[in-house]
Amino acid sequence: MSAAKTKTGVAARGSRSTNVIVPLKSKRRFYGHGIPGVDTSKLAGKLIVVEGADGSGRSTQIQMLVDWLESAGHSTVQVGLKRSTLVSEELDHAQDGNILSHTTLSLFYATDFADQLENIILPALRAGQMVLSDRYIYTLMARDIVRGMDEKWLKNLYGMALVPDAVFYLNVAPEELVQRTFAKYSTLDYWESGMDLGLSRDLFDSFLKYQALMLRAFKSLQSTYGFHIIDAHRPVELINADLRKKIEAVLTGHRVD
C-alpha cells in the first residue's frame, strides 16, 4: 500500500519538526455483532488504544501522543474507563462498598464502554478525528478472565466493540508496578490489588499476585487480538518515540513492526 501524502508541520514536543500525515482510510469492522445501524465505511478517523496496568505510564504516553498529533494538525478525542456520563458516577459509588459481584461489575463496565462507543468514539471517527483510548475492552476482559468469567461469554458481550487501528500494551513487571504505585499514591487500590479474589490477606502480596495474573491474561488475549507489547521499563521519551513510529505506520497504511 502506498504511503499517504505529507507536508511539513509545526514542531512537536520532543522533536524539532514533524510531518503532517494525511491518514489513509481503514477498512472498519466490529469484533462481533457491533452497534446496529452503523455504516463502518463512513468512519474516517483512527482509533488508537493504549493498554496497561495503573503505573505503566499510560496517561503520560497518551498526553504526549495527543500533543504530538495535535501539533501535526490532527484533531484528537480521548476516552477511557469510567468516563461515561451514563454510569461512571454510579460505578464509582458501587465500587466504594467493595461488595459488587463479578457479573455485576462486568456489566457495569460494559455499559460504561458501550455508552462511550456509541456517543463519543463513533461520532468522532465519523468526523475524521483521532481517538486515543486509555484502555479498551482488553483490560475489561482480562479482569473478568482473572475473576473466572467465561471467555466465550465475554467475547460475545464485547462483540459490540469496534476493532481499533492499533493497540499497544505497556508491559511493566508487577514488582516495578508496586514501586511506582506507592511512589505516586502512597497506597494500593482494593480492586487493582485483586483483594476481592482472596489471593492474600496482605494488600501488598495480593497486588503482586493479581498483577501477575493480569499479565498472564493479557498475554493470552494478545495471541487472539494481536496487539503490540511495548517494553515500558524504558525512559518515557524512548517509549514515546517507539509509539509515534508505530502510529505513523498506522496512519500511512504500513505494517506496524
N, C-alpha and C positions, 0 to 999 in steps of 0.2 A: 504494500500500500504506500502511495507517495506521501511525502511529508506535507503538512499544511504550510501555507504561506506565512511569513513572519515579517515584522518590521521592528525597528529599534524603538524601545520604550524608555521610561524613566527608570532611575536606579532603584533596585530593591534592597531591602535590608540584608547585609552580609555579602553583597556583591556590587561591583562597580556599575554594571548595566544589565539589562535583561531584554529578551526578545518578547514582543507581544505575539503570542501564538493564537492563530485562529483555529479553534478546535475542529477536528473532523467529527462528523455526526456518528453516533454509536448506533448499533442495532440493539434495540431495547427488548427486554423480556422480564417476566416475573419468574420467581422460583417455582410457583405453582399456580393457584387459581387467580392470584392478583387482585386488583381493585376493579370491580365491574365498570364498564363504560370508558375505560382509559385507552386512548389511542396512543400506543407507545411510539409511533412514528413521529409524533409531534413533540416528543421530549428531547429538545435540542441541547440541553445543558449537560453537565458532567456531575456524577456522584462519586465522591472520594471518601472512603471510610478509614479512620484511624482507630484501631483497636488496641487494647492493652489494659493491664490492671491499674488501679489507683497507685500513683507513684512511678508509673512507667514513663511519664513525660508527655502524655497525650496532649494535654491542654496547651503546654508550651509550644509543642510542634505545630498544632493546629493554628495557633495565633501567628506564628512565624509564616506558615503557609498562606494564611489569609493576607498578611501584609505583602508577601511576595506576589500573590495572584492579583491583588487589587492594584499594586504598583505597576503591574503589567496590563492593566485595563480590564480585568475580569471582575464582574460583579459577583460577590460571594454571599452565601447564606449558610449559617451554622445551625446544626441540630444535634441532639444528644439525648441521653436517657433522662427521664423525668423532667422533660421540658414542655410537655403538652399542657395547654391551658385547661384541658378537659378533666384530667385525673391526677396531675402531678402533685397538687397540694394534698389531695386525699391519700395518695400513695405515701407521701411523707408522714402524714398523721398515722396511717396504719402501721408503718414500719417502726414508729416510735414505741409502740407497745410490744414489739418483738413476739407477736402471737399469731402472725399470719401463717396459714397452711401453705405448703409448697405450691399447690394448684392455684390458690387464690393469688399468691404473689406473682406467679407466672402470668395469669390472666390480666392482672393489674398492669404489668409491664407491657404485655402485648397490646392492650388498649392504648397505653401511652404512645407506643410506637405507631400503631395504626392511625391515630389522630394526626401525628406529625407527618406521616407519609402522605395522607390524603390532603392535608391542609397547608403543609409547608413544602415538603420535598417535591411532590409532583407539580404544583404551581410554579415553583422556582425553576424546575427543569423545563417546563413549557416556555418559560420566559428566557431560556438560554443561559441561566445563571450557573455558577459553580456551587455545588452543595458539598460542604465538608461536614461529615458526621462524626461526632465524638462518641464512638462506639455505635454498634448497629445490632442486628439480630444475633450475631455470633456470641457476644457476651451473654445475652439473654439465654441462648440455647446452652452455652457452656455451664452457666449457673444451674439451669434446670437439670442438665445431664448429671452434674455432680450431686444434685439432690434426688436422683433416682427417677426422674421423669422419663417417660417413654420417648425415645428419639424419633420414632415414626410419627407419633402424635405431634411432636414439636415441629417436624418438617412440614406437616400439614398445616399447623397453626400459622407458621411463618411463610406459607406459600403465597401470602399476600405481598411479600417483600419484593421490591424491585432489585434486580441484580446490579450491583454497583459497577462502575468502570474500573475501580481498583480498590483493594482492601489491604491495608498494611497493619500488621500486628507487631507492636513494640514489645519485644521479649526481654524481660528482666527477671533474674533469678529471685525466688521468694526471699532468700537471705538478704538480698540487696533491697528488695521492696520494703521489708520491715524497717530497715535502717532509714530509708527515705521517708516513710510514713511517720515514723517517730520524730524525725528532724522537722517535718512540716507541721504536724498536728499535735505532737507530744502524747498521742493516744492511738488506739486502734479501733476501727469501726466494728460493731457487732456483726453486721451482715457480711462485710468484706473479710471478716475473720472466720466465717462459717460457724459461728457459735450455735446456730440453730440446728447444726448437724450432730452435735455431741461428739465432736472429734477429740476434744480435750477440755478439761475444766479450766486450764490455763489459757488466757487470751492470746498470749504470745505464741505458744505452741500450736494452738488451734489455727492461728493466722498462717503459720508456715505450712501446716498440713493442708489447709484449704487452698492456698495459692498453688501448692504443688499439684493438687487435684485439678484446679482450673487450668494450669499449664498443660496437663495431660489431655484435658478435654479439648483445648484449643488445637493441640497438635492433631487430634483425631478429626476435628472439624476441618482443619487445613487440608487434609487429604481428600475431603469431599468438595470443599468450596474453593480451594486453590488460592487462598490469599497469601501475601508475601510476608515472611517473617523477617523483621528488622532487628538487628542487634542494638538494643537500647542501653547497653552499658557504656557506650562511647560518649564523647563530648557532644553537647547539644548541637553545635554547629555542624559536626560531621554527619550526625543523624539527619539533620535538616537538608544538607546538601544531597544526601542519598535519596531522600523523599522527593526533593524537587526534580532530580534527574529522572526518577521513575514516573513522576506525574507529567513531565514534559513528554515522555514517551507515550503516555496515555493520550495526551492532547493531540499529538501528531500522528496517532494511529500506528505506532510502532510497538513491537513486543516489549513488555516490561521484564527486564532481567532481574 
